[in-house]
Amino acid sequence: MATGELGDVGGYYFRFLPQKTFQSLNSKEITSRLRQWSMLGRIKAQAFGFDQTFQAYRKDDFVMAFFKDPNVIPNLKLLSDSSGQWITLGTEVKKIEATNVPCTQVSMSFFHRLYDEDIVRDSGHIVKCLDSFCDPFLISDELRRVLLVEDSEKYEIFSQPDREEFLFCLFKHLCLGGALCQYEDVISPYLETAKLIYKDLVSVRKNPQTKKIQITSSVFKVSAYDSAGMCYPSSKNHEQTFSYFIVDPIRRHLHVLYHCYGVGDVS
């Protein structure tokens, strides 16, 4: 079949790329951090290739084709709600939601305001505060307060568009962690880990005109539904259960970053 004909019906074909490893999630240092944050064994990145030109305005078709693809179904991993084991999606997806996640940040200076606003001291130590709850999270420092408490006095230092940025989302997910998260006293492990994962997942190129680094990837936050309701990333909704699809339209690669909230590996 000519690709032209295929394009008319909007068919994308995917292939699993098991040889693609994500150093940012596998290095010894990051593994020990993820263990401390109760995310180890519950977070995973996978890579897939696809065969058509990616068009952002057709993202819903793209994501639906992904979930129906015979090369995806036996390879896409998620955590079972019941057993806590990694499984594949044993159900037919009827509906998807793919939300655009802006991805424009090319520098960690995005987070300098945490120092400027005394959320983090010059030494890198996170400023403590009186314990409070923002269900289900315990807030015992100014960092989690600025991330979670909308009526806190410093919440405004990150605007709504800032908070939607993929880099911010990654950083926030790491700061909040899993069910038995042991929080850091200093900011650097969160910033370094977010930076490494971001660099691993997102593609950049230098703009020939301006010589500035530009991000070429498109990012979506994805959920899928079968006839019974939400089936991916989990049947349970949680702020810390997510799947991001990071599409590189030039290389025609799709990176899937998945995490399911719960108790991470301790051993």
C-alpha positions as CSV (number, residue, x, y, z in Angstrom):
1,M,0.0,0.0,0.0
2,A,1.4,3.4,-0.9
3,T,2.0,5.7,2.1
4,G,-0.2,8.3,0.4
5,E,-3.2,6.0,0.7
6,L,-2.3,5.2,4.2
7,G,-2.1,8.8,5.1
8,D,-5.6,9.4,3.8
9,V,-7.0,7.0,6.4
10,G,-4.7,8.6,9.0
11,G,-2.9,5.3,9.8
12,Y,0.2,5.5,12.0
13,Y,2.2,2.4,12.5
14,F,4.3,2.1,15.6
15,R,7.3,-0.1,16.6
16,F,8.7,-0.7,20.0
17,L,12.3,0.4,20.5
18,P,13.5,-1.8,23.5
19,Q,17.1,-1.0,22.8
20,K,16.6,2.7,23.8
21,T,17.6,3.1,27.4
22,F,17.0,6.2,29.5
23,Q,20.2,6.8,31.4
24,S,18.4,9.4,33.6
25,L,16.2,6.8,35.2
26,N,18.8,4.0,35.5
27,S,22.0,5.7,36.8
28,K,23.0,4.6,40.3
29,E,22.6,8.1,41.8
30,I,19.1,8.6,40.4
31,T,18.0,5.1,41.3
32,S,18.8,5.8,44.9
33,R,17.0,9.1,44.9
34,L,13.9,7.5,43.3
35,R,14.1,4.9,46.1
36,Q,14.1,7.6,48.7
37,W,11.2,9.3,47.0
38,S,9.1,6.1,46.9
39,M,9.0,6.1,43.1
40,L,11.5,3.4,42.3
41,G,9.9,0.5,40.5
42,R,6.8,2.6,39.7
43,I,8.3,5.0,37.1
44,K,9.3,3.9,33.6
45,A,10.2,5.4,30.3
46,Q,9.7,3.5,27.0
47,A,10.5,4.4,23.4
48,F,8.5,3.8,20.2
49,G,9.1,4.7,16.6
50,F,6.3,5.7,14.2
51,D,6.2,5.9,10.4
52,Q,4.2,9.0,9.4
53,T,4.7,12.7,9.6
54,F,3.5,13.8,13.0
55,Q,1.0,16.7,13.0
56,A,0.2,18.2,16.4
57,Y,-3.3,19.2,15.5
58,R,-4.0,15.5,14.9
59,K,-2.6,14.4,18.2
60,D,-5.9,12.6,19.2
61,D,-5.7,10.4,16.1
62,F,-2.1,9.7,16.8
63,V,-2.6,8.7,20.4
64,M,-5.7,6.5,19.5
65,A,-3.7,4.8,16.8
66,F,-0.9,4.2,19.4
67,F,-3.2,2.4,21.8
68,K,-4.7,0.2,19.0
69,D,-1.4,-0.7,17.4
70,P,-0.4,-4.4,17.5
71,N,3.2,-3.5,18.3
72,V,2.2,-1.3,21.2
73,I,-0.4,-3.6,22.9
74,P,2.1,-6.3,24.1
75,N,4.9,-3.8,24.9
76,L,3.3,-0.8,26.6
77,K,3.8,-1.2,30.4
78,L,1.6,-0.1,33.3
79,L,1.3,-1.1,36.9
80,S,-1.6,-3.4,37.9
81,D,-3.8,-1.8,40.6
82,S,-4.4,-5.2,42.2
83,S,-1.1,-7.0,42.1
84,G,1.3,-4.0,41.9
85,Q,3.2,-5.9,39.0
86,W,4.1,-4.5,35.6
87,I,1.5,-5.6,33.1
88,T,0.3,-4.7,29.6
89,L,-3.0,-3.2,28.7
90,G,-5.3,-6.2,28.4
91,T,-8.4,-4.2,27.3
92,E,-9.7,-2.4,24.3
93,V,-9.3,1.4,24.4
94,K,-12.5,3.2,23.4
95,K,-11.6,6.8,24.2
96,I,-8.4,8.8,24.9
97,E,-7.6,12.2,26.3
98,A,-4.4,13.9,25.3
99,T,-3.8,17.3,26.8
100,N,-1.1,19.6,25.4
101,V,1.7,20.3,27.8
102,P,3.8,23.3,26.8
103,C,7.5,22.5,26.6
104,T,9.6,25.6,25.9
105,Q,12.1,25.8,28.8
106,V,15.7,25.3,27.9
107,S,17.3,26.4,31.1
108,M,17.1,25.6,34.8
109,S,17.2,29.4,35.5
110,F,13.4,28.9,35.4
111,F,13.7,27.9,39.1
112,H,16.0,30.7,40.3
113,R,13.0,32.5,41.7
114,L,12.8,29.8,44.5
115,Y,16.0,31.4,45.8
116,D,14.9,35.0,45.2
117,E,11.7,34.4,47.2
118,D,13.3,32.7,50.2
119,I,11.8,29.3,49.5
120,V,15.3,28.0,49.2
121,R,18.3,29.5,51.1
122,D,21.5,30.4,49.3
123,S,23.0,27.2,50.7
124,G,20.4,25.2,48.8
125,H,18.5,24.3,52.0
126,I,14.7,24.3,51.6
127,V,13.0,26.6,54.2
128,K,10.8,24.6,56.7
129,C,7.3,25.7,57.7
130,L,4.7,24.5,60.2
131,D,3.2,21.1,59.1
132,S,-0.1,21.2,57.3
133,F,-2.0,18.9,54.9
134,C,-2.9,19.4,51.3
135,D,-4.6,16.0,50.9
136,P,-2.8,13.5,50.4
137,F,0.4,15.4,50.9
138,L,2.1,16.6,54.1
139,I,3.4,20.1,53.7
140,S,6.4,20.8,56.0
141,D,8.4,23.1,53.9
142,E,8.0,26.2,51.7
143,L,8.8,24.3,48.5
144,R,5.8,22.0,48.8
145,R,3.7,24.9,49.9
146,V,4.5,26.9,46.8
147,L,3.8,23.8,44.7
148,L,0.5,22.9,46.2
149,V,-1.2,25.6,48.2
150,E,-3.0,28.0,45.9
151,D,-3.8,30.6,48.5
152,S,-0.3,30.7,49.9
153,E,1.4,34.1,49.7
154,K,4.1,32.9,47.3
155,Y,2.0,30.7,45.0
156,E,2.0,33.5,42.4
157,I,5.8,33.4,41.8
158,F,4.9,30.7,39.2
159,S,2.2,31.8,36.9
160,Q,-0.4,29.4,35.5
161,P,1.5,29.0,32.2
162,D,4.7,28.4,34.2
163,R,3.0,25.6,36.1
164,E,1.9,24.0,32.9
165,E,5.4,23.7,31.5
166,F,6.7,20.1,31.2
167,L,9.9,21.0,33.1
168,F,7.8,22.3,36.0
169,C,5.5,19.3,35.9
170,L,8.5,16.9,36.1
171,F,10.1,18.9,39.0
172,K,6.8,18.9,40.9
173,H,6.2,15.2,40.4
174,L,9.7,14.5,41.8
175,C,9.2,16.8,44.8
176,L,5.9,15.2,45.7
177,G,7.1,11.6,45.2
178,G,5.3,8.4,46.0
179,A,3.3,7.1,49.0
180,L,6.3,6.7,51.4
181,C,8.4,9.6,50.1
182,Q,11.3,10.8,52.3
183,Y,11.6,14.4,51.4
184,E,15.0,16.2,50.7
185,D,16.3,19.0,52.9
186,V,18.1,20.6,50.0
187,I,16.8,21.4,46.5
188,S,19.7,20.1,44.3
189,P,18.6,16.5,44.0
190,Y,15.2,17.6,42.7
191,L,16.6,20.1,40.2
192,E,19.3,17.7,39.0
193,T,17.0,14.8,38.5
194,A,14.4,16.9,36.7
195,K,17.0,18.3,34.4
196,L,18.5,14.8,33.6
197,I,15.1,13.3,32.9
198,Y,14.0,16.3,30.8
199,K,17.2,16.2,28.7
200,D,16.7,12.5,28.2
201,L,13.1,12.8,27.0
202,V,13.0,16.1,25.1
203,S,14.7,16.8,21.7
204,V,16.3,20.1,20.9
205,R,18.0,21.8,17.9
206,K,19.8,25.0,17.2
207,N,17.7,27.5,15.2
208,P,19.8,28.3,12.1
209,Q,18.6,31.9,12.1
210,T,18.8,32.9,15.7
211,K,21.4,30.3,16.9
212,K,19.2,29.7,19.9
213,I,18.4,26.3,21.3
214,Q,14.8,25.3,20.5
215,I,12.8,22.4,21.7
216,T,11.4,20.3,18.8
217,S,9.3,17.8,20.9
218,S,5.6,18.0,21.5
219,V,4.3,16.8,24.9
220,F,0.9,15.5,25.9
221,K,-0.5,14.2,29.1
222,V,-2.4,11.1,28.2
223,S,-5.2,8.9,29.7
224,A,-7.2,6.1,28.0
225,Y,-10.6,4.6,28.7
226,D,-12.2,1.3,28.0
227,S,-15.8,0.4,28.3
228,A,-15.6,0.3,32.1
229,G,-13.8,3.7,32.5
230,M,-10.2,4.9,32.8
231,C,-7.8,2.1,32.2
232,Y,-4.5,4.0,31.6
233,P,-2.3,5.2,33.3
234,S,-4.4,3.5,36.0
235,S,-8.0,3.1,36.9
236,K,-7.5,5.3,39.9
237,N,-7.0,9.1,39.5
238,H,-4.1,10.6,41.4
239,E,-2.1,13.8,40.9
240,Q,1.1,11.6,41.0
241,T,-0.2,9.0,38.6
242,F,0.6,10.1,35.0
243,S,1.7,9.3,31.5
244,Y,3.4,11.8,29.3
245,F,3.9,11.3,25.6
246,I,6.9,13.2,24.3
247,V,6.9,13.2,20.5
248,D,10.0,13.9,18.4
249,P,8.6,14.8,15.0
250,I,12.0,14.9,13.3
251,R,13.3,11.5,14.4
252,R,9.8,10.1,14.6
253,H,10.3,8.8,18.1
254,L,7.7,8.7,20.9
255,H,8.9,8.6,24.5
256,V,6.4,7.5,27.1
257,L,7.1,8.6,30.7
258,Y,4.9,6.7,33.2
259,H,4.4,6.7,36.9
260,C,1.8,5.2,39.2
261,Y,1.5,6.5,42.7
262,G,2.1,4.0,45.5
263,V,4.8,2.5,47.6
264,G,8.0,2.2,45.7
265,D,10.8,-0.4,46.0
266,V,12.7,-0.2,49.2
267,S,15.3,-3.0,48.8
